[in-house]
Amino acid sequence: MALDSLSGVELVKMHCRLAFVYAFQNMDKAYEHGHRALELANASDDLLAKTNAYRNLGIVYDVDSKGDSALIYFTQSLDYAI
């Protein structure tokens, strides 16, 4: 499935998945997809998409041993989840 054929929340989900996979292979790509997911999620009104994008980016930062940044994204994710 090409990213070009997706829209809205589905595109956010795909970028989140790619960021997670790349977090264990290529951190530059992980950050690229994670921040793109976050950008798309913030442009939407979907709170679940925002929650997942922030959480996923927190995971990327955590895998990259950037705990302070990970905590910021995890906390933001919780803010949207509650």
C-alpha positions as CSV (number, residue, x, y, z in Angstrom):
1,M,0.0,0.0,0.0
2,A,1.5,3.3,-1.1
3,L,1.4,6.2,1.4
4,D,0.0,8.4,-1.3
5,S,-3.2,6.4,-1.3
6,L,-3.8,7.0,2.4
7,S,-5.4,10.0,4.0
8,G,-6.1,11.4,7.5
9,V,-5.9,9.0,10.4
10,E,-4.8,6.1,8.2
11,L,-1.8,8.1,7.1
12,V,-1.0,8.9,10.7
13,K,-1.2,5.2,11.6
14,M,1.1,4.3,8.8
15,H,3.8,6.9,9.7
16,C,3.6,5.7,13.3
17,R,4.2,2.1,12.3
18,L,7.1,3.1,10.1
19,A,8.6,5.2,12.8
20,F,8.4,2.2,15.2
21,V,10.0,-0.2,12.8
22,Y,12.8,2.2,11.8
23,A,13.5,2.9,15.5
24,F,15.3,-0.4,15.6
25,Q,17.1,0.1,12.2
26,N,17.5,3.7,11.2
27,M,16.9,6.5,13.7
28,D,16.9,9.3,11.1
29,K,14.0,7.6,9.3
30,A,12.3,6.9,12.6
31,Y,12.3,10.5,13.6
32,E,11.2,11.6,10.1
33,H,8.2,9.3,10.2
34,G,7.4,10.0,13.8
35,H,7.4,13.8,13.4
36,R,5.4,13.5,10.2
37,A,2.8,11.4,12.0
38,L,2.6,14.0,14.8
39,E,2.3,16.8,12.2
40,L,-0.6,15.1,10.5
41,A,-2.3,14.1,13.8
42,N,-2.1,17.7,15.1
43,A,-3.7,18.9,11.9
44,S,-6.7,16.6,12.6
45,D,-9.4,16.7,15.2
46,D,-8.8,13.0,16.1
47,L,-7.7,12.7,19.7
48,L,-6.7,9.1,19.4
49,A,-4.5,9.9,16.4
50,K,-2.8,12.6,18.5
51,T,-2.4,10.2,21.5
52,N,-0.9,7.5,19.3
53,A,1.5,9.9,17.5
54,Y,2.8,11.4,20.7
55,R,3.2,8.0,22.3
56,N,4.9,6.5,19.3
57,L,7.4,9.4,19.1
58,G,8.0,8.9,22.8
59,I,9.0,5.3,22.0
60,V,11.3,6.4,19.3
61,Y,13.1,8.8,21.7
62,D,13.2,6.1,24.4
63,V,14.8,3.6,22.0
64,D,17.3,6.3,21.1
65,S,18.2,6.7,24.8
66,K,16.8,10.2,25.0
67,G,14.7,9.7,28.1
68,D,14.0,13.4,28.8
69,S,12.5,13.9,25.3
70,A,10.7,10.6,25.6
71,L,9.1,11.7,28.8
72,I,7.8,14.9,27.2
73,Y,6.1,13.0,24.4
74,F,4.7,10.3,26.7
75,T,3.3,13.0,29.0
76,Q,1.7,14.8,26.0
77,S,0.2,11.5,24.9
78,L,-1.4,11.0,28.3
79,D,-2.8,14.5,28.2
80,Y,-4.7,13.6,25.1
81,A,-5.7,10.2,26.4
82,I,-7.3,11.6,29.5
